[in-house]
Amino acid sequence: MTKLSRREATKMLLAATVTPSALTAGTPHAPPPSASSKTWDVAVIGAGAFGAWSAYFLRKAGLRVILLDAYGPANSRASSGGESRIIRTAYGSDDFYSRWALRSLPHWKSLAARCEQTIFHETGVLAISDGTSDFVTQSGHSLQRLNIEHEMLDAAQLAKRYPQIGIKPNDIGILEPHSGALMARRGIQLLVDEMVTVGLEYRIAAVLPPSSKGRLDAIITTSKDIITAGTLVFACGPWLPKVFPTLLGHAVMPERAEVYFLGVASGELRFSPPQMPTWIYQSKDVEAYGMPILESRGFKIAVDKLSLPADPDSMDREPTEPYRAQLRAFLAERFPALKDAPVIETRVCQYENTEFGNYLVDRHPEMKNVLFVGGGSGHGFKNGPAMGEYVANVVAHGAPLEKLFTLGYKPNSDHRVL
């Protein structure tokens, strides 16, 4: 296995721009293992954004890969399921994640072109913060450093351009005109389907928690199948703390999220593109986000003020009164024309939060050929391609682990990634 220097690996992983590449365009496909041996170079457990894109880039690296998921790619229990996700580069002062978003978007667009399907809607993304948060100000500094097109807007400019939003005197905004929304379930399912057509071994199978104390050579599914692989990548989202409860029970914390789609009057265009962009809002007490009407699904909105635990297996997926109440209060304040709008669809899902909102990518301290990949913390979906590249570089080329993602990492402040 070729080892990269830290400088080479950092340049490879953090370059701000990439050339999109296709799995089916000139890249050798790793041959499947023989039926008799059933041995793979890498087994990826979890077919969400992190797992599916990891499988994609591991195969591009020439490795034999098997991809497993208990319920199917981007299923309704998964954090990568559902209708849509935001892709944006505004991250406050976190240039790292801005760079990863820049790396990822060309791959989403390339996938869409190959499959001739709509995956990305360039709605623009508007971030608003009030006087209690410096998110917009810090994002402006970051996007300026990275030479990313954006526009800073004060309260008067926001109110004039977006009269459908309740703007307050201390509000400021930043608009990214070339960011927007990804169609989540569709994108992941298309990616997995594409890999299967060119030889990926994919199975719907749940994996039992491993009990090895040393190198883990195989995993066992609930149907008693044995999967043997040189490296095992556990990218199973909210199931990570269930598979490794002692090690990750407090490192990855699934949290409930309730998403609502509101009905808008026929002929009302203020909440559809281009009049309405995808948006996020941050203050000291409230975080919220939403999307304009896409593909006739209604105005999407989620308010993240409550912090309730979630269990991906047993959680009731019906919306609850506390979340509905905070939704209506936020609408009355920020989208007054929709304060009484009917709820036409809901989705209850979860985030896998880590303590500081950073992703988790680290090796098991005892099983050195086991890699954890998760902790999306509500903002990981967009960066699936960048994560896949990173995982493939770590596994196939021996690139060093990014300290930011490792267990026990403590930043110098209490800053949390949004």
LOTOR-655627 format. One record per residue (C-alpha): residue number from 1; residue in one letter; x, y, z. Coordinates in pm, whole numbers, plus 50000, padded with zeros to 5 digits. Example, Ala and Ser with C-alpha at 12.3 -4.5 7.8 and 13.67 -1.06 7.14 Angstrom:
2
<1; a; <51230; 49550; 50780>> <2; s; <51367; 49894; 50714>> 
This chain:
418
<1; m; <50000; 50000; 50000>> <2; t; <50147; 50332; 49891>> <3; k; <50180; 50587; 50171>> <4; l; <50120; 50953; 50096>> <5; s; <50307; 51227; 50275>> <6; r; <50088; 51448; 50492>> <7; r; <50145; 51737; 50252>> <8; e; <50038; 51527; 49952>> <9; a; <49735; 51391; 50135>> <10; t; <49626; 51732; 50258>> <11; k; <49655; 51874; 49907>> <12; m; <49451; 51583; 49773>> <13; l; <49181; 51604; 50036>> <14; l; <49136; 51977; 50078>> <15; a; <49175; 52115; 49725>> <16; a; <48897; 52364; 49670>> <17; t; <48803; 52247; 49319>> <18; v; <48786; 51912; 49149>> <19; t; <48725; 51778; 48802>> <20; p; <48408; 51565; 48803>> <21; s; <48472; 51204; 48713>> <22; a; <48236; 50924; 48629>> <23; l; <48246; 50568; 48752>> <24; t; <48162; 50456; 48401>> <25; a; <48408; 50682; 48218>> <26; g; <48750; 50528; 48177>> <27; t; <48795; 50401; 48533>> <28; p; <48889; 50033; 48576>> <29; h; <48624; 49842; 48766>> <30; a; <48743; 49609; 49037>> <31; p; <48645; 49250; 48961>> <32; p; <48402; 49089; 49205>> <33; p; <48542; 48822; 49436>> <34; s; <48491; 48465; 49330>> <35; a; <48176; 48295; 49451>> <36; s; <48383; 48040; 49638>> <37; s; <48598; 48283; 49837>> <38; k; <48341; 48555; 49916>> <39; t; <48625; 48780; 50022>> <40; w; <48635; 49152; 49956>> <41; d; <48896; 49419; 50003>> <42; v; <48641; 49644; 50173>> <43; a; <48296; 49592; 50320>> <44; v; <48095; 49914; 50360>> <45; i; <47809; 49889; 50608>> <46; g; <47549; 50155; 50537>> <47; a; <47424; 50283; 50200>> <48; g; <47353; 50644; 50291>> <49; a; <47540; 50948; 50161>> <50; f; <47867; 50863; 50339>> <51; g; <47856; 50489; 50275>> <52; a; <47740; 50494; 49914>> <53; w; <47992; 50757; 49806>> <54; s; <48266; 50574; 49999>> <55; a; <48183; 50257; 49806>> <56; y; <48191; 50456; 49481>> <57; f; <48539; 50599; 49537>> <58; l; <48678; 50279; 49687>> <59; r; <48581; 50099; 49366>> <60; k; <48736; 50377; 49160>> <61; a; <49056; 50310; 49357>> <62; g; <49049; 49954; 49221>> <63; l; <48930; 49777; 49536>> <64; r; <48677; 49496; 49554>> <65; v; <48383; 49632; 49753>> <66; i; <48064; 49496; 49901>> <67; l; <47797; 49741; 50020>> <68; l; <47542; 49641; 50284>> <69; d; <47237; 49817; 50424>> <70; a; <46974; 49685; 50661>> <71; y; <46679; 49855; 50492>> <72; g; <46802; 49974; 50152>> <73; p; <46977; 50287; 50020>> <74; a; <46830; 50613; 50157>> <75; n; <46543; 50424; 50317>> <76; s; <46279; 50597; 50528>> <77; r; <46459; 50521; 50855>> <78; a; <46791; 50653; 50731>> <79; s; <46924; 51003; 50776>> <80; s; <46991; 51015; 50401>> <81; g; <46629; 50938; 50318>> <82; g; <46355; 51188; 50253>> <83; e; <46298; 51447; 49988>> <84; s; <46576; 51703; 49984>> <85; r; <46890; 51841; 50146>> <86; i; <47066; 52177; 50135>> <87; i; <47402; 52216; 49967>> <88; r; <47578; 52542; 50056>> <89; t; <47925; 52673; 50124>> <90; a; <47843; 52921; 50403>> <91; y; <47973; 52765; 50724>> <92; g; <48063; 53058; 50943>> <93; s; <48439; 53051; 50993>> <94; d; <48473; 52682; 50896>> <95; d; <48657; 52698; 50565>> <96; f; <48714; 52323; 50581>> <97; y; <48349; 52238; 50524>> <98; s; <48312; 52510; 50262>> <99; r; <48594; 52347; 50066>> <100; w; <48430; 52007; 50096>> <101; a; <48102; 52147; 49961>> <102; l; <48296; 52286; 49663>> <103; r; <48447; 51941; 49608>> <104; s; <48112; 51767; 49633>> <105; l; <47878; 51965; 49410>> <106; p; <48052; 51874; 49080>> <107; h; <48013; 51505; 49167>> <108; w; <47640; 51546; 49236>> <109; k; <47604; 51725; 48904>> <110; s; <47803; 51458; 48725>> <111; l; <47584; 51184; 48872>> <112; a; <47274; 51373; 48757>> <113; a; <47414; 51406; 48405>> <114; r; <47509; 51039; 48382>> <115; c; <47167; 50926; 48504>> <116; e; <46976; 51197; 48315>> <117; q; <46784; 51278; 48632>> <118; t; <46734; 51597; 48832>> <119; i; <46936; 51576; 49152>> <120; f; <47038; 51939; 49204>> <121; h; <46814; 52248; 49199>> <122; e; <47011; 52573; 49181>> <123; t; <46772; 52776; 49394>> <124; g; <47038; 52982; 49565>> <125; v; <47082; 52959; 49942>> <126; l; <47004; 53251; 50171>> <127; a; <47143; 53242; 50527>> <128; i; <46998; 53489; 50778>> <129; s; <47115; 53558; 51130>> <130; d; <47015; 53818; 51386>> <131; g; <47219; 54022; 51632>> <132; t; <47275; 53719; 51857>> <133; s; <47477; 53524; 51600>> <134; d; <47784; 53608; 51392>> <135; f; <47722; 53320; 51148>> <136; v; <47650; 53540; 50847>> <137; t; <47937; 53780; 50915>> <138; q; <48187; 53496; 50958>> <139; s; <48051; 53321; 50647>> <140; g; <48105; 53637; 50446>> <141; h; <48471; 53651; 50552>> <142; s; <48516; 53283; 50466>> <143; l; <48352; 53299; 50123>> <144; q; <48555; 53609; 50043>> <145; r; <48877; 53422; 50128>> <146; l; <48770; 53130; 49910>> <147; n; <48659; 53353; 49623>> <148; i; <48308; 53203; 49626>> <149; e; <48040; 53417; 49468>> <150; h; <47805; 53562; 49729>> <151; e; <47613; 53873; 49823>> <152; m; <47587; 54033; 50165>> <153; l; <47247; 54186; 50247>> <154; d; <47147; 54413; 50533>> <155; a; <46799; 54424; 50685>> <156; a; <46665; 54685; 50444>> <157; q; <46794; 54494; 50141>> <158; l; <46652; 54166; 50273>> <159; a; <46310; 54319; 50335>> <160; k; <46297; 54472; 49987>> <161; r; <46411; 54157; 49804>> <162; y; <46221; 53903; 50016>> <163; p; <45900; 54069; 50142>> <164; q; <45753; 53724; 50215>> <165; i; <46008; 53683; 50499>> <166; g; <45961; 53863; 50830>> <167; i; <46283; 54064; 50855>> <168; k; <46390; 54240; 51175>> <169; p; <46618; 54546; 51209>> <170; n; <46920; 54345; 51332>> <171; d; <46899; 54079; 51062>> <172; i; <47174; 54033; 50805>> <173; g; <47194; 53782; 50523>> <174; i; <47432; 53616; 50280>> <175; l; <47311; 53480; 49947>> <176; e; <47496; 53207; 49757>> <177; p; <47338; 53222; 49410>> <178; h; <47489; 52896; 49282>> <179; s; <47403; 52674; 49580>> <180; g; <47068; 52506; 49632>> <181; a; <46893; 52177; 49705>> <182; l; <46982; 51813; 49644>> <183; m; <46713; 51550; 49594>> <184; a; <46828; 51316; 49868>> <185; r; <46667; 50975; 49830>> <186; r; <46673; 50994; 49452>> <187; g; <47042; 51082; 49443>> <188; i; <47156; 50798; 49669>> <189; q; <46938; 50537; 49502>> <190; l; <47062; 50640; 49159>> <191; l; <47422; 50618; 49278>> <192; v; <47376; 50268; 49420>> <193; d; <47183; 50151; 49113>> <194; e; <47461; 50283; 48889>> <195; m; <47728; 50094; 49085>> <196; v; <47526; 49774; 49079>> <197; t; <47499; 49791; 48699>> <198; v; <47879; 49794; 48671>> <199; g; <47941; 49511; 48914>> <200; l; <47911; 49631; 49273>> <201; e; <47807; 49357; 49516>> <202; y; <47516; 49508; 49711>> <203; r; <47299; 49334; 49969>> <204; i; <47014; 49429; 50196>> <205; a; <47142; 49284; 50522>> <206; a; <47173; 49388; 50885>> <207; v; <47506; 49331; 51056>> <208; l; <47551; 49199; 51409>> <209; p; <47774; 49402; 51643>> <210; p; <48127; 49263; 51615>> <211; s; <48285; 49108; 51921>> <212; s; <48647; 49082; 51810>> <213; k; <48918; 49229; 52034>> <214; g; <49183; 49231; 51763>> <215; r; <49172; 49243; 51387>> <216; l; <48819; 49193; 51255>> <217; d; <48835; 48960; 50956>> <218; a; <48462; 48905; 50908>> <219; i; <48120; 49028; 51008>> <220; i; <47804; 48826; 51048>> <221; t; <47460; 48934; 50930>> <222; t; <47136; 48866; 51114>> <223; s; <47064; 48597; 50854>> <224; k; <47395; 48428; 50954>> <225; d; <47584; 48515; 50637>> <226; i; <47957; 48572; 50691>> <227; i; <48116; 48866; 50510>> <228; t; <48496; 48851; 50495>> <229; a; <48689; 49167; 50407>> <230; g; <49029; 49321; 50466>> <231; t; <48882; 49653; 50579>> <232; l; <48539; 49721; 50724>> <233; v; <48388; 50069; 50694>> <234; f; <48093; 50124; 50927>> <235; a; <47899; 50414; 50777>> <236; c; <47566; 50327; 50934>> <237; g; <47459; 50668; 51061>> <238; p; <47228; 50653; 51365>> <239; w; <47305; 50284; 51409>> <240; l; <47674; 50349; 51486>> <241; p; <47617; 50387; 51863>> <242; k; <47407; 50069; 51854>> <243; v; <47677; 49866; 51680>> <244; f; <47953; 50006; 51905>> <245; p; <47768; 50113; 52221>> <246; t; <48066; 50124; 52456>> <247; l; <48288; 50325; 52225>> <248; l; <48036; 50544; 52042>> <249; g; <47737; 50551; 52275>> <250; h; <47824; 50904; 52385>> <251; a; <48018; 51015; 52078>> <252; v; <47731; 50998; 51829>> <253; m; <47392; 51115; 51954>> <254; p; <47089; 51064; 51727>> <255; e; <46846; 51351; 51767>> <256; r; <46487; 51376; 51648>> <257; a; <46397; 51614; 51364>> <258; e; <46050; 51693; 51236>> <259; v; <46014; 51834; 50886>> <260; y; <45692; 51987; 50754>> <261; f; <45568; 52064; 50403>> <262; l; <45312; 52343; 50389>> <263; g; <45041; 52398; 50133>> <264; v; <45054; 52730; 49951>> <265; a; <44758; 52885; 49770>> <266; s; <44727; 52810; 49399>> <267; g; <44898; 53079; 49195>> <268; e; <45105; 53203; 49490>> <269; l; <45460; 53235; 49355>> <270; r; <45639; 53404; 49645>> <271; f; <45740; 53069; 49794>> <272; s; <45864; 52909; 49471>> <273; p; <46195; 52964; 49288>> <274; p; <46324; 53210; 49184>> <275; q; <46135; 53438; 49424>> <276; m; <46212; 53210; 49719>> <277; p; <46558; 53057; 49766>> <278; t; <46655; 52769; 49988>> <279; w; <46721; 52924; 50329>> <280; i; <46867; 52876; 50675>> <281; y; <46823; 53089; 50986>> <282; q; <47039; 53102; 51296>> <283; s; <47006; 53289; 51621>> <284; k; <47126; 53218; 51972>> <285; d; <46808; 53026; 52055>> <286; v; <46670; 52895; 51726>> <287; e; <46803; 52724; 51415>> <288; a; <46569; 52666; 51123>> <289; y; <46593; 52584; 50756>> <290; g; <46371; 52522; 50460>> <291; m; <46327; 52511; 50087>> <292; p; <46098; 52667; 49832>> <293; i; <45837; 52456; 49659>> <294; l; <46028; 52195; 49458>> <295; e; <45864; 51936; 49235>> <296; s; <45520; 52032; 49373>> <297; r; <45593; 51904; 49724>> <298; g; <45507; 52218; 49920>> <299; f; <45711; 52470; 50120>> <300; k; <45957; 52274; 50333>> <301; i; <46048; 52389; 50683>> <302; a; <46210; 52250; 50998>> <303; v; <46270; 52432; 51325>> <304; d; <46548; 52294; 51546>> <305; k; <46488; 52426; 51894>> <306; l; <46404; 52106; 52080>> <307; s; <46671; 51840; 52139>> <308; l; <46505; 51504; 52188>> <309; p; <46680; 51168; 52145>> <310; a; <46594; 50944; 51851>> <311; d; <46603; 50570; 51789>> <312; p; <46610; 50483; 51417>> <313; d; <46450; 50143; 51476>> <314; s; <46171; 50211; 51724>> <315; m; <46103; 50587; 51698>> <316; d; <45746; 50683; 51617>> <317; r; <45756; 50877; 51292>> <318; e; <45441; 51077; 51357>> <319; p; <45481; 51454; 51417>> <320; t; <45426; 51575; 51773>> <321; e; <45261; 51876; 51933>> <322; p; <45580; 52037; 52077>> <323; y; <45738; 52047; 51732>> <324; r; <45417; 52169; 51569>> <325; a; <45393; 52446; 51828>> <326; q; <45748; 52570; 51765>> <327; l; <45681; 52552; 51390>> <328; r; <45371; 52773; 51413>> <329; a; <45549; 53022; 51638>> <330; f; <45839; 53051; 51394>> <331; l; <45606; 53086; 51097>> <332; a; <45410; 53365; 51265>> <333; e; <45735; 53552; 51325>> <334; r; <45929; 53484; 51007>> <335; f; <45677; 53371; 50741>> <336; p; <45355; 53540; 50850>> <337; a; <45168; 53463; 50528>> <338; l; <45210; 53090; 50606>> <339; k; <45129; 53097; 50977>> <340; d; <44797; 52917; 50917>> <341; a; <44902; 52722; 50607>> <342; p; <44793; 52356; 50608>> <343; v; <45049; 52083; 50664>> <344; i; <45031; 51863; 50356>> <345; e; <45318; 51627; 50433>> <346; t; <45556; 51550; 50721>> <347; r; <45876; 51360; 50776>> <348; v; <46028; 51259; 51109>> <349; c; <46394; 51167; 51087>> <350; q; <46711; 51215; 51288>> <351; y; <47049; 51380; 51292>> <352; e; <47357; 51203; 51426>> <353; n; <47512; 51483; 51625>> <354; t; <47864; 51480; 51759>> <355; e; <47971; 51706; 52044>> <356; f; <48105; 51985; 51823>> <357; g; <47915; 51912; 51503>> <358; n; <48217; 51767; 51322>> <359; y; <48203; 51443; 51128>> <360; l; <48343; 51125; 51281>> <361; v; <48603; 50930; 51085>> <362; d; <48840; 50724; 51294>> <363; r; <48979; 50376; 51336>> <364; h; <48860; 50145; 51609>> <365; p; <49123; 50158; 51886>> <366; e; <49146; 49777; 51899>> <367; m; <49022; 49658; 51559>> <368; k; <49261; 49858; 51342>> <369; n; <49102; 49752; 51014>> <370; v; <48765; 49893; 51122>> <371; l; <48684; 50251; 51023>> <372; f; <48393; 50455; 51161>> <373; v; <48238; 50703; 50919>> <374; g; <47945; 50909; 51046>> <375; g; <47834; 51192; 51269>> <376; g; <47683; 51396; 50987>> <377; s; <47533; 51632; 51248>> <378; g; <47262; 51758; 51018>> <379; h; <47498; 51893; 50753>> <380; g; <47674; 51583; 50619>> <381; f; <47460; 51481; 50322>> <382; k; <47590; 51745; 50083>> <383; n; <47949; 51638; 50150>> <384; g; <47896; 51272; 50067>> <385; p; <48126; 51284; 49761>> <386; a; <48407; 51461; 49947>> <387; m; <48372; 51211; 50230>> <388; g; <48386; 50923; 49984>> <389; e; <48709; 51057; 49834>> <390; y; <48855; 51102; 50180>> <391; v; <48765; 50749; 50294>> <392; a; <48907; 50599; 49975>> <393; n; <49234; 50791; 50021>> <394; v; <49262; 50669; 50381>> <395; v; <49183; 50306; 50298>> <396; a; <49345; 50265; 49956>> <397; h; <49642; 50502; 49984>> <398; g; <49715; 50522; 50354>> <399; a; <49637; 50893; 50379>> <400; p; <49649; 51025; 50736>> <401; l; <49330; 51074; 50931>> <402; e; <49205; 51430; 50959>> <403; k; <49239; 51523; 51327>> <404; l; <48916; 51724; 51313>> <405; f; <48717; 51401; 51265>> <406; t; <48880; 51178; 51525>> <407; l; <48739; 51055; 51854>> <408; g; <48826; 51280; 52142>> <409; y; <48909; 51582; 51928>> <410; k; <48851; 51904; 52124>> <411; p; <48855; 52240; 51947>> <412; n; <48999; 52545; 52115>> <413; s; <48655; 52700; 52164>> <414; d; <48297; 52592; 52219>> <415; h; <48213; 52668; 51856>> <416; r; <47970; 52423; 51704>> <417; v; <47935; 52369; 51330>> <418; l; <47594; 52463; 51193>> 
